[in-house]
Amino acid sequence: MQRLLRTASKRKPVVDVAKPLPNLQLDIPCDVQGRDHEGHLWAFLDEAVDPEAVLVGALVVTGDAEAPVVSRILRIEDRPGGGMVVMDFVGTAAEIERTLIRARTAST
């Protein structure tokens, strides 16, 4: 069985990792240090920019303006105080942006 090996490119990085991201709009703010009993991020549905767009399986920008992260919505639970959105951490917004830019430039 052949194994495919990827070698590191000798190209210069496409993205300056020290450069801050432009201001991103959060889809739903949350405290990334606060986790539920399963270790997932969570937020209040009514704090979402567009609660109707918060759907199970969707990727959202969450966290806060200084340190946005990307998460996937696992479930939305009904609670006495309103809906609670339970999310799985995917990566920081900067990591996701750099990955997408690398993928885009690799395909050109």
NUMARSE-611094 format. One record per residue: residue number from 1; residue in one letter; x, y negated, z negated of N, C-alpha, C in turn. Coordinates in pm, whole numbers, plus 32768, in hexadecimal, padded with zeros to 4 digits. Example, Ala and Ser with C-alpha at 12.3 -4.5 7.8 and 13.67 -1.06 7.14 Angstrom:
// residues 2
r semi->1, drenkol->A, nx->8527, ny->8239, nz->7CF4, cax->84CE, cay->81C2, caz->7CF4, cx->8528, cy->814A, cz->7CF4 $
r semi->2, drenkol->S, nx->8505, ny->80E1, nz->7D3C, cax->8557, cay->806A, caz->7D36, cx->850A, cy->7FFD, cz->7CED $
END
This chain:
// residues 108
r semi->1, drenkol->M, nx->8054, ny->8076, nz->8000, cax->8000, cay->8000, caz->8000, cx->8059, cy->7F84, cz->8000 $
r semi->2, drenkol->Q, nx->8040, ny->7F28, nz->805D, cax->808E, cay->7EAE, caz->8064, cx->805E, cy->7E4A, cz->7FFD $
r semi->3, drenkol->R, nx->80BD, ny->7E00, nz->7FC7, cax->809A, cay->7D95, caz->7F6A, cx->80BA, cy->7D11, cz->7FAC $
r semi->4, drenkol->L, nx->805C, ny->7CB7, nz->7FA5, cax->8073, cay->7C33, caz->7FDC, cx->80AD, cy->7BDA, cz->7F70 $
r semi->5, drenkol->L, nx->811A, ny->7B99, nz->7F90, cax->8159, cay->7B40, caz->7F2F, cx->814D, cy->7AB1, cz->7F5F $
r semi->6, drenkol->R, nx->812B, ny->7A5B, nz->7F05, cax->8126, cay->79CD, caz->7F26, cx->81A6, cy->798D, cz->7EF7 $
r semi->7, drenkol->T, nx->81E0, ny->793E, nz->7F4C, cax->825A, cay->78F7, caz->7F26, cx->8238, cy->7865, cz->7F11 $
r semi->8, drenkol->A, nx->8281, ny->7828, nz->7EB9, cax->826A, cay->779A, caz->7E9D, cx->8292, cy->7747, cz->7F16 $
r semi->9, drenkol->S, nx->8243, ny->76E6, nz->7F34, cax->8260, cay->768D, caz->7FA3, cx->82D0, cy->762E, cz->7F7E $
r semi->10, drenkol->K, nx->8320, ny->7609, nz->7FDE, cax->838B, cay->75AA, caz->7FC4, cx->835E, cy->751C, cz->7FDF $
r semi->11, drenkol->R, nx->82DD, ny->750D, nz->7FFE, cax->82A8, cay->7486, caz->8014, cx->82A3, cy->743A, cz->7F92 $
r semi->12, drenkol->K, nx->82A3, ny->73B7, nz->7F9B, cax->8291, cay->7364, caz->7F25, cx->81FF, cy->736E, cz->7EF9 $
r semi->13, drenkol->P, nx->81E5, ny->735D, nz->7E77, cax->815A, cay->7363, caz->7E49, cx->8104, cy->72FC, cz->7E92 $
r semi->14, drenkol->V, nx->808A, ny->7323, nz->7EB0, cax->802E, cay->72CB, caz->7EF7, cx->7FF6, cy->7262, cz->7E98 $
r semi->15, drenkol->V, nx->7FE7, ny->7286, nz->7E1B, cax->7FA8, cay->722E, caz->7DB9, cx->800D, cy->720A, cz->7D4E $
r semi->16, drenkol->D, nx->800E, ny->718C, nz->7D29, cax->8063, cay->715F, caz->7CBB, cx->801C, cy->7185, cz->7C39 $
r semi->17, drenkol->V, nx->8050, ny->71E9, nz->7BF3, cax->800A, cay->721A, caz->7B7C, cx->800B, cy->71B6, cz->7B0A $
r semi->18, drenkol->A, nx->8065, ny->7154, nz->7B0F, cax->8069, cay->70EF, caz->7AA5, cx->8004, cy->7080, cz->7ABE $
r semi->19, drenkol->K, nx->7FD4, ny->7077, nz->7B39, cax->7F75, cay->700D, caz->7B5C, cx->7EED, cy->702C, cz->7B20 $
r semi->20, drenkol->P, nx->7EB1, ny->6FCE, nz->7AD5, cax->7E2D, cay->6FEA, caz->7A9A, cx->7DC1, cy->6FF3, cz->7B06 $
r semi->21, drenkol->L, nx->7D5B, ny->7040, nz->7AE7, cax->7CE9, cay->704D, caz->7B42, cx->7C9B, cy->6FCB, cz->7B42 $
r semi->22, drenkol->P, nx->7C5A, ny->6FAD, nz->7BB2, cax->7C00, cay->6F39, caz->7BB1, cx->7B8E, cy->6F56, cz->7B51 $
r semi->23, drenkol->N, nx->7B47, ny->6EEF, nz->7B2B, cax->7AD7, cay->6F02, caz->7ACE, cx->7A73, cy->6F64, cz->7B09 $
r semi->24, drenkol->L, nx->7A58, ny->6FCB, nz->7ABD, cax->79F6, cay->702F, caz->7AE5, cx->7976, cy->7018, cz->7A97 $
r semi->25, drenkol->Q, nx->7907, ny->7031, nz->7AD6, cax->7888, cay->702A, caz->7A90, cx->786C, cy->70B2, cz->7A54 $
r semi->26, drenkol->L, nx->7852, ny->70B4, nz->79D3, cax->782F, cay->7131, caz->7991, cx->77A1, cy->7159, cz->79B9 $
r semi->27, drenkol->D, nx->778D, ny->71DB, nz->79CF, cax->7706, cay->720C, caz->79E6, cx->76BC, cy->721A, cz->7962 $
r semi->28, drenkol->I, nx->7706, ny->7248, nz->78FC, cax->76CB, cay->725C, caz->7878, cx->773D, cy->7255, cz->7811 $
r semi->29, drenkol->P, nx->7739, ny->71F3, nz->77B8, cax->77A5, cay->71E7, caz->7757, cx->779F, cy->7254, cz->76EC $
r semi->30, drenkol->C, nx->7815, ny->727A, nz->76B9, cax->781A, cay->72D9, caz->7649, cx->789E, cy->72C7, cz->75FF $
r semi->31, drenkol->D, nx->78A2, ny->72FA, nz->7587, cax->791B, cay->72FC, caz->7537, cx->7961, cy->7380, cz->7555 $
r semi->32, drenkol->V, nx->79D1, ny->737B, nz->759F, cax->7A13, cay->73F7, caz->75C7, cx->7A51, cy->7441, cz->7551 $
r semi->33, drenkol->Q, nx->7A60, ny->73FE, nz->74E1, cax->7A94, cay->7441, caz->7469, cx->7A26, cy->748C, cz->741F $
r semi->34, drenkol->G, nx->79AA, ny->7464, nz->7434, cax->7939, cay->74A6, caz->73F3, cx->7909, cy->751C, cz->7447 $
r semi->35, drenkol->R, nx->790D, ny->7592, nz->740F, cax->78E6, cay->760B, caz->7457, cx->7875, cy->7650, cz->740B $
r semi->36, drenkol->D, nx->7828, ny->76A0, nz->7452, cax->77C0, cay->76ED, caz->740F, cx->77FD, cy->776B, cz->73D1 $
r semi->37, drenkol->H, nx->77AB, ny->77C1, nz->7398, cax->77DC, cay->7839, caz->7353, cx->7821, cy->789C, cz->73B1 $
r semi->38, drenkol->E, nx->780D, ny->788E, nz->7435, cax->784E, cay->78E4, caz->7497, cx->78CA, cy->78A4, cz->74D5 $
r semi->39, drenkol->G, nx->78E7, ny->7828, nz->74AA, cax->795B, cay->77E1, caz->74E0, cx->7940, cy->7790, cz->755D $
r semi->40, drenkol->H, nx->78BF, ny->777F, nz->7581, cax->789C, cay->7733, caz->75F8, cx->7886, cy->76A0, cz->75D8 $
r semi->41, drenkol->L, nx->789D, ny->764D, nz->763C, cax->787A, cay->75BF, caz->7631, cx->77E2, cy->75B2, cz->7631 $
r semi->42, drenkol->W, nx->77B1, ny->7546, nz->75F8, cax->7721, cay->752F, caz->75FB, cx->7706, cy->749A, cz->75FC $
r semi->43, drenkol->A, nx->7691, ny->7475, nz->762C, cax->7668, cay->73E8, caz->7634, cx->75D0, cy->73E2, cz->762C $
r semi->44, drenkol->F, nx->75A0, ny->7369, nz->7614, cax->750F, cay->7353, caz->7610, cx->74DD, cy->7333, cz->769D $
r semi->45, drenkol->L, nx->7478, ny->737A, nz->76CA, cax->7442, cay->7369, caz->7750, cx->7415, cy->72D9, cz->7769 $
r semi->46, drenkol->D, nx->73D8, ny->729A, nz->7705, cax->73A4, cay->7212, caz->771B, cx->7412, cy->71A9, cz->772B $
r semi->47, drenkol->E, nx->7490, ny->71CD, nz->7714, cax->74FF, cay->7170, caz->7728, cx->753A, cy->717A, cz->77B5 $
r semi->48, drenkol->A, nx->7509, ny->71D7, nz->7805, cax->753A, cay->71E6, caz->788E, cx->7510, cy->716E, cz->78E2 $
r semi->49, drenkol->V, nx->7565, ny->714A, nz->7942, cax->7544, cay->70DD, caz->799D, cx->74C3, cy->70FD, cz->79E7 $
r semi->50, drenkol->D, nx->74B6, ny->7178, nz->7A17, cax->743F, cay->71A7, caz->7A5D, cx->7419, cy->7231, cz->7A27 $
r semi->51, drenkol->P, nx->73C8, ny->7235, nz->79BC, cax->73A6, cay->72B6, caz->797F, cx->7368, cy->731A, cz->79E0 $
r semi->52, drenkol->E, nx->7324, ny->72EB, nz->7A48, cax->72E6, cay->7346, caz->7AAA, cx->7350, cy->7390, cz->7AFC $
r semi->53, drenkol->A, nx->73C8, ny->7357, nz->7B06, cax->7434, cay->7394, caz->7B55, cx->7488, cy->73F6, cz->7B03 $
r semi->54, drenkol->V, nx->746D, ny->73FF, nz->7A81, cax->74B7, cay->745A, caz->7A2B, cx->7478, cy->74E4, cz->7A37 $
r semi->55, drenkol->L, nx->74BC, ny->753B, nz->7A82, cax->7487, cay->75BE, caz->7AA2, cx->74EB, cy->762B, cz->7A7D $
r semi->56, drenkol->V, nx->74BA, ny->769C, nz->7A52, cax->7511, cay->770D, caz->7A30, cx->7565, cy->7731, cz->7AAB $
r semi->57, drenkol->G, nx->75E7, ny->7741, nz->7A95, cax->7645, cay->7764, caz->7B00, cx->768B, cy->76ED, cz->7B3D $
r semi->58, drenkol->A, nx->7656, ny->7675, nz->7B29, cax->7691, cay->75FE, caz->7B65, cx->7713, cy->75D7, cz->7B1F $
r semi->59, drenkol->L, nx->776D, ny->759A, nz->7B6B, cax->77E5, cay->755F, caz->7B31, cx->77C7, cy->74CE, cz->7B11 $
r semi->60, drenkol->V, nx->77F2, ny->74A0, nz->7A9C, cax->77D9, cay->7417, caz->7A71, cx->7859, cy->73DA, cz->7A3B $
r semi->61, drenkol->V, nx->7862, ny->7356, nz->7A46, cax->78CD, cay->730B, caz->7A07, cx->789A, cy->72E4, cz->797D $
r semi->62, drenkol->T, nx->78E3, ny->730C, nz->7917, cax->78B8, cay->72F6, caz->788D, cx->7930, cy->72C7, cz->783B $
r semi->63, drenkol->G, nx->7922, ny->72C4, nz->77BA, cax->798C, cay->728F, caz->7764, cx->7971, cy->71FD, cz->774B $
r semi->64, drenkol->D, nx->79DB, ny->71AA, nz->7756, cax->79CA, cay->711A, caz->7748, cx->7A1A, cy->70D3, cz->77B4 $
r semi->65, drenkol->A, nx->7A0D, ny->704F, nz->77BA, cax->7A4D, cay->7001, caz->7825, cx->7AE5, cy->700B, cz->7822 $
r semi->66, drenkol->E, nx->7B20, ny->701B, nz->77AD, cax->7BB1, cay->7022, caz->77A1, cx->7BE8, cy->70AB, cz->77C7 $
r semi->67, drenkol->A, nx->7B9A, ny->7114, nz->77B4, cax->7BC9, cay->719C, caz->77D0, cx->7B57, cy->71EF, cz->780A $
r semi->68, drenkol->P, nx->7B30, ny->71D2, nz->7887, cax->7AC3, cay->7220, caz->78C2, cx->7AF0, cy->72AF, cz->78E1 $
r semi->69, drenkol->V, nx->7A92, ny->730C, nz->78D5, cax->7AAB, cay->7398, caz->78F6, cx->7A3B, cy->73CA, cz->7950 $
r semi->70, drenkol->V, nx->7A55, ny->743A, nz->798F, cax->79F0, cay->7479, caz->79E3, cx->79C3, cy->74F9, cz->799E $
r semi->71, drenkol->S, nx->7940, ny->750C, nz->7998, cax->7906, cay->7582, caz->7958, cx->7897, cy->75BA, cz->79AE $
r semi->72, drenkol->R, nx->787B, ny->763C, nz->799C, cax->780C, cay->767E, caz->79E0, cx->779C, cy->7691, cz->7979 $
r semi->73, drenkol->I, nx->7723, ny->766E, nz->799F, cax->76B1, cay->767B, caz->7946, cx->7689, cy->770E, cz->793D $
r semi->74, drenkol->L, nx->768A, ny->7742, nz->78C2, cax->7666, cay->77CF, caz->78A9, cx->75D2, cy->77E0, cz->788E $
r semi->75, drenkol->R, nx->759C, ny->7787, nz->783C, cax->750E, cay->7790, caz->781A, cx->74E1, cy->770C, cz->77DD $
r semi->76, drenkol->I, nx->745E, ny->76FB, nz->77DB, cax->7420, cay->7687, caz->779B, cx->73BE, cy->76BD, cz->7735 $
r semi->77, drenkol->E, nx->73D6, ny->769C, nz->76B8, cax->7384, cay->76CF, caz->764A, cx->7325, cy->7664, cz->7618 $
r semi->78, drenkol->D, nx->72AA, ny->768E, nz->75FC, cax->724A, cay->7633, caz->75BD, cx->7268, cy->762F, cz->7528 $
r semi->79, drenkol->R, nx->7277, ny->75B8, nz->74F4, cax->7290, cay->75A2, caz->7466, cx->722A, cy->753E, cz->7431 $
r semi->80, drenkol->P, nx->7214, ny->753B, nz->73AF, cax->71B3, cay->74DC, caz->7377, cx->71CF, cy->744B, cz->739D $
r semi->81, drenkol->G, nx->724F, ny->7426, nz->73A7, cax->7272, cay->739B, caz->73CA, cx->7279, cy->7382, cz->745F $
r semi->82, drenkol->G, nx->7264, ny->73E8, nz->74B2, cax->726D, cay->73DA, caz->7543, cx->72C2, cy->7449, cz->757E $
r semi->83, drenkol->G, nx->72DB, ny->7441, nz->75FE, cax->7328, cay->74A8, caz->7642, cx->73BC, cy->74A2, cz->7622 $
r semi->84, drenkol->M, nx->73FA, ny->7517, nz->7611, cax->748A, cay->7521, caz->75FB, cx->74C5, cy->7569, cz->7672 $
r semi->85, drenkol->V, nx->7527, ny->7529, nz->76B1, cax->7569, cay->7561, caz->7727, cx->75E9, cy->75A7, cz->76F9 $
r semi->86, drenkol->V, nx->75F3, ny->7628, nz->7715, cax->7668, cay->7677, caz->76EE, cx->76BE, cy->768A, cz->776B $
r semi->87, drenkol->M, nx->7740, ny->766A, nz->775F, cax->7799, cay->7668, caz->77D3, cx->781A, cy->76B5, cz->77B8 $
r semi->88, drenkol->D, nx->7855, ny->76E6, nz->7824, cax->78D6, cay->772A, caz->781F, cx->793E, cy->76CE, cz->785C $
r semi->89, drenkol->F, nx->79AA, ny->76B4, nz->7814, cax->7A16, cay->765E, caz->7842, cx->7A58, cy->769A, cz->78BE $
r semi->90, drenkol->V, nx->7A67, ny->764A, nz->7928, cax->7AAA, cay->7676, caz->79A2, cx->7B37, cy->763C, cz->79A8 $
r semi->91, drenkol->G, nx->7B46, ny->75BC, nz->798E, cax->7BC8, cay->757A, caz->7991, cx->7BB8, cy->74E5, cz->7981 $
r semi->92, drenkol->T, nx->7C28, ny->74A1, nz->7972, cax->7C1F, cay->7410, caz->7969, cx->7C00, cy->73DA, cz->79F3 $
r semi->93, drenkol->A, nx->7BC6, ny->7364, nz->79F8, cax->7BA4, cay->7327, caz->7A78, cx->7C22, cy->7313, cz->7ACC $
r semi->94, drenkol->A, nx->7C90, ny->72F0, nz->7A8D, cax->7D0F, cay->72DC, caz->7AD6, cx->7D40, cy->7360, cz->7B13 $
r semi->95, drenkol->E, nx->7D35, ny->73CE, nz->7AC7, cax->7D5F, cay->7451, caz->7AFC, cx->7D0A, cy->7479, cz->7B74 $
r semi->96, drenkol->I, nx->7C89, ny->7464, nz->7B69, cax->7C2E, cay->7488, caz->7BD5, cx->7C4B, cy->7433, cz->7C51 $
r semi->97, drenkol->E, nx->7C5F, ny->73B1, nz->7C3C, cax->7C7B, cay->7358, caz->7CAD, cx->7CFB, cy->7383, cz->7CF4 $
r semi->98, drenkol->R, nx->7D65, ny->739C, nz->7CA9, cax->7DE4, cay->73C4, caz->7CE6, cx->7DD6, cy->7449, cz->7D31 $
r semi->99, drenkol->T, nx->7D8C, ny->74A6, nz->7CF8, cax->7D77, cay->7527, caz->7D3A, cx->7D2D, cy->7516, cz->7DBE $
r semi->100, drenkol->L, nx->7CC4, ny->74C4, nz->7DBE, cax->7C78, cay->74AE, caz->7E38, cx->7CCB, cy->7468, cz->7EA2 $
r semi->101, drenkol->I, nx->7D1B, ny->7407, nz->7E7A, cax->7D70, cay->73C0, caz->7EDB, cx->7DD8, cy->741F, cz->7F15 $
r semi->102, drenkol->R, nx->7E14, ny->7473, nz->7EC1, cax->7E75, cay->74D6, caz->7EF4, cx->7E31, cy->7535, cz->7F56 $
r semi->103, drenkol->A, nx->7DBA, ny->7562, nz->7F35, cax->7D72, cay->75BE, caz->7F8D, cx->7D51, cy->757B, cz->8012 $
r semi->104, drenkol->R, nx->7D28, ny->74FE, nz->800B, cax->7D05, cay->74B5, caz->8085, cx->7D80, cy->74A0, cz->80DD $
r semi->105, drenkol->T, nx->7DF1, ny->7479, nz->80A1, cax->7E68, cay->745E, caz->80F1, cx->7EA7, cy->74E0, cz->8124 $
r semi->106, drenkol->A, nx->7E95, ny->754E, nz->80DC, cax->7ECC, cay->75CE, caz->8109, cx->7E82, cy->7600, cz->8185 $
r semi->107, drenkol->S, nx->7E03, ny->75DA, nz->8192, cax->7DB5, cay->760C, caz->8203, cx->7DC6, cy->75B5, cz->8280 $
r semi->108, drenkol->T, nx->7E0B, ny->7544, nz->8273, cax->7E1E, cay->74ED, caz->82E9, cx->7EA0, cy->7506, cz->832D $
END
